[in-house]
Amino acid sequence: MFRIKIIGAGQLGSRHLQALKGVKQPLDIQVIDPSEASLRVAQERYESVPSGQTHQISFSTSFDRTDTTDIAIVATNSDVRRTALESLFDASKTKLLVIEKLLFNQRADFAVVENKLAETGAKAWVNCPMRVMPVYEQIRANIAATPISYRVTGSQFGLVTNAIHYIDHVAHLCGCTEFELDTSGLDRTPIPSKRPGFLELNGTLVARFADGSRCEITCYPSGTAPVVVEIFNEKIRYIVRESEGKLWHSGESSKWAWLEQAAPIPYQSQITTEVIESLLSTGDCGLTPYATSVRIHLQLLDPLLELVRSQSPETAGYPFT
Ligand SMILES: NC(=O)c1ccc[n+]([C@@H]2O[C@H](COP(=O)([O-])OP(=O)(O)OC[C@H]3O[C@@H](n4cnc5c(N)ncnc54)[C@H](O)[C@@H]3O)[C@@H](O)[C@H]2O)c1
């Protein structure tokens, strides 16, 4: 039986937990969250998944010392993530980790955790799941690591918390992780994030990649425009309307006629099933390796912090999650 821990069982942690129900290998699951309310909702959500395997499961507000943890999923918010990881490492030797984005609030935490992983021999991935979604993997096969134009537009979708997904996705599509961030199109005044205690920004963020790819993300401060993702190069164009589960593509092969295709976007409660099965059977998965994600996070977060500090010099760390 494999020992799995979920640390942080809030909105997203409870979806990861639901996904575990479908994992075909037998699991001993421990869910850890200081909030009784979160644990209760997580348990209800787990029990509401109709079918699935019979795993052992326990819920706890603190860490018990245990033997080896095969996989830990760390789904707290960014401000407590380093502490949560340290409690995990103190409680048991952990082999593999899936860590939520945005990783940390403090620049120093990125290296502290990297050193801890190296010291203990643990391997970690960051949950940027566009890399493992079949529809986006099909696009990647057709784009074939060429420089791309990538544009995201929509209303009030949480620009910073989601920018990591899109920039990570461009890095995956074009095979290049070096970029420069242009924050000149952002509104300079942050707004409260939908997650209490954190901030967000509106406006346009541009990442210019070293291979010539360009990622432009625009978040309108008002309105109801659904998020649309456009991915173009000189041979093919894609428009993905995730909320409708559809994409349109046009290219040389269709003489540039636009063709419609189903593009179902899986839920986290489905994605994690495959990620965990892959980690248990191969020790690897398609999410972003920790070291790669650290590079992408810092190139995104440092200029954003500079922008926030230009208005509020006292800002202590990255105020995003
Ligand atoms: N990868 C994705 O697609 C995706 C999607 C949504 C959210 N997220 C990220 O997931 C994170 C969590 O988001 P959320 O909406 O679930 O937040 P949330 O506030 O609903 O959940 C956070 C949970 O962590 C718990 N917690 C606090 N301190 C803890 C500790 N020391 N140990 C264990 N648990 C602790 C809280 O009690 C809470 O239940 C955010 O960073 C968010 O950006 C990622």
Ligand as a Chemical Component Dictionary entry (heavy atoms), coordinates in Angstrom:
data_LIG
# 
_chem_comp.id                   LIG 
_chem_comp.type                 NON-POLYMER 
_chem_comp.pdbx_formal_charge   0 
_chem_comp.three_letter_code    LIG 
# 
loop_
_chem_comp_atom.comp_id 
_chem_comp_atom.atom_id 
_chem_comp_atom.alt_atom_id 
_chem_comp_atom.type_symbol 
_chem_comp_atom.charge 
_chem_comp_atom.model_Cartn_x 
_chem_comp_atom.model_Cartn_y 
_chem_comp_atom.model_Cartn_z 
_chem_comp_atom.pdbx_ordinal 
LIG N1  N1  N 0  -2.619 24.422 -10.135 1  
LIG C1  C1  C 0  -3.813 24.946 -10.298 2  
LIG O1  O1  O 0  -4.425 24.825 -11.355 3  
LIG C2  C2  C 0  -4.456 25.680 -9.164  4  
LIG C3  C3  C 0  -5.818 25.986 -9.176  5  
LIG C4  C4  C 0  -6.366 26.633 -8.070  6  
LIG C5  C5  C 0  -5.559 26.983 -6.994  7  
LIG N2  N2  N 1  -4.209 26.715 -7.030  8  
LIG C6  C6  C 0  -3.340 27.106 -5.911  9  
LIG O2  O2  O 0  -3.584 26.277 -4.796  10 
LIG C7  C7  C 0  -3.308 27.017 -3.601  11 
LIG C8  C8  C 0  -4.476 26.846 -2.646  12 
LIG O3  O3  O 0  -5.632 27.434 -3.212  13 
LIG P1  P1  P 0  -7.070 27.130 -2.596  14 
LIG O4  O4  O 0  -8.048 27.867 -3.414  15 
LIG O5  O5  O -1 -7.228 25.667 -2.391  16 
LIG O6  O6  O 0  -6.932 27.850 -1.157  17 
LIG P2  P2  P 0  -7.739 27.515 0.165   18 
LIG O7  O7  O 0  -7.564 28.692 1.054   19 
LIG O8  O8  O 0  -9.112 27.049 -0.178  20 
LIG O9  O9  O 0  -6.959 26.249 0.792   21 
LIG C9  C9  C 0  -5.764 26.345 1.508   22 
LIG C10 C10 C 0  -5.838 25.363 2.661   23 
LIG O10 O10 O 0  -4.550 25.275 3.285   24 
LIG C11 C11 C 0  -4.792 25.109 4.674   25 
LIG N3  N3  N 0  -3.565 25.377 5.442   26 
LIG C12 C12 C 0  -3.132 26.560 5.969   27 
LIG N4  N4  N 0  -1.953 26.377 6.619   28 
LIG C13 C13 C 0  -1.638 25.056 6.498   29 
LIG C14 C14 C 0  -0.562 24.254 6.953   30 
LIG N5  N5  N 0  0.455  24.775 7.652   31 
LIG N6  N6  N 0  -0.576 22.932 6.672   32 
LIG C15 C15 C 0  -1.606 22.386 5.978   33 
LIG N7  N7  N 0  -2.649 23.099 5.502   34 
LIG C16 C16 C 0  -2.674 24.421 5.750   35 
LIG C17 C17 C 0  -5.948 26.044 4.967   36 
LIG O11 O11 O 0  -6.594 25.733 6.204   37 
LIG C18 C18 C 0  -6.843 25.787 3.756   38 
LIG O12 O12 O 0  -7.773 24.759 4.004   39 
LIG C19 C19 C 0  -3.060 28.466 -4.032  40 
LIG O13 O13 O 0  -1.686 28.731 -4.020  41 
LIG C20 C20 C 0  -3.604 28.520 -5.435  42 
LIG O14 O14 O 0  -2.932 29.435 -6.293  43 
LIG C21 C21 C 0  -3.661 26.060 -8.064  44 
# 
loop_
_chem_comp_bond.comp_id 
_chem_comp_bond.atom_id_1 
_chem_comp_bond.atom_id_2 
_chem_comp_bond.value_order 
_chem_comp_bond.pdbx_ordinal 
LIG N1  C1  SING 1  
LIG C1  O1  DOUB 2  
LIG C1  C2  SING 3  
LIG C2  C3  SING 4  
LIG C2  C21 DOUB 5  
LIG C3  C4  DOUB 6  
LIG C4  C5  SING 7  
LIG C5  N2  DOUB 8  
LIG N2  C6  SING 9  
LIG N2  C21 SING 10 
LIG C6  O2  SING 11 
LIG C6  C20 SING 12 
LIG O2  C7  SING 13 
LIG C7  C8  SING 14 
LIG C7  C19 SING 15 
LIG C8  O3  SING 16 
LIG O3  P1  SING 17 
LIG P1  O4  DOUB 18 
LIG P1  O5  SING 19 
LIG P1  O6  SING 20 
LIG O6  P2  SING 21 
LIG P2  O7  DOUB 22 
LIG P2  O8  SING 23 
LIG P2  O9  SING 24 
LIG O9  C9  SING 25 
LIG C9  C10 SING 26 
LIG C10 O10 SING 27 
LIG C10 C18 SING 28 
LIG O10 C11 SING 29 
LIG C11 N3  SING 30 
LIG C11 C17 SING 31 
LIG N3  C12 SING 32 
LIG N3  C16 SING 33 
LIG C12 N4  DOUB 34 
LIG N4  C13 SING 35 
LIG C13 C14 SING 36 
LIG C13 C16 DOUB 37 
LIG C14 N5  SING 38 
LIG C14 N6  DOUB 39 
LIG N6  C15 SING 40 
LIG C15 N7  DOUB 41 
LIG N7  C16 SING 42 
LIG C17 O11 SING 43 
LIG C17 C18 SING 44 
LIG C18 O12 SING 45 
LIG C19 O13 SING 46 
LIG C19 C20 SING 47 
LIG C20 O14 SING 48 
# 
